[in-house]
Structure formats: structure tokens, C-alpha cells
Amino acid sequence: MNSVAGAEASSANSEIPGFSPGTFSVWGDIRFSADAFLRAKVQGNVQAARKLVLDPLAEVSGRVQGGDVCVQGKIEGGLEAIGQVWIKAGARLRKQCVAHSLRIEPGADFCGELKVGGGRA
């Protein structure tokens, strides 16, 4: 996966490890050490060391942290990325977004505090 922008096309294949065979629920925190694609309801926090794609069916009640993050689903506890964040049409993000760079598509729903740039997120 070359960028967060290319994440949607790359997520369709099996190159990216993660939870994607179907929607299921997790109670607790999740950590990924590589690029990941998440399609689950998570009652907890999600942390990715690298790139993270949240499927449109993904819902996270806690905080999401990662390198580059593509949000297609719902995040209720805020988002922090050291790289870029892409909030796609139909996605929902609440509380806070901290990122080095940000792209919000028309039709995305964001409500909260925003901090972009500044050298380090």
C-alpha cells in the first residue's frame, strides 16, 4: 500500500493482515504491528504501528492511533496519526483529530477538536 489514498483499492486483496472476513465484535484494545484493515466493532482502543484502514462497517468506541489512517467507518473516541488522515464520505469521527495532514471528503461527518500540521501530531 503506497499511501492512505490507495488504501481502498489495496484493502480488497489479502496483502494486509487484520480482521476482515466478516463483521464481529471485540471487547478490549487491539494493536497491529503492520499495515492493517479493520472490519469489526471494537469496544476499546485501536493502535496501529503503520497504516490502518477502517472499513465502512468498522466502529470503534475508543481512541484510534496510527501512522496513516483511512476512516471509512465510525470512531467515537478520537483519532491521532503521525502521518496523514483521510476521512471518507460516509465516515463519522467524534471528539478529536490530530494529524500531520488531513483530507476530509464531502459527506464525511466530523465533530470535535482538530489539530493539523505542526511537524509532529
Secondary structure, DSSP 8 states (H G I E B T S, - for coil): ---STTHHHHHTSTTS-EE-SS--EEES-EEESS-EEE-SEEES-EEESS-EEE-TT-EESS-EEESSEEESSEESS-EEESSEEEE-TT-EEEEEEEESEEEE-TT-EEEEEEEE-SS--
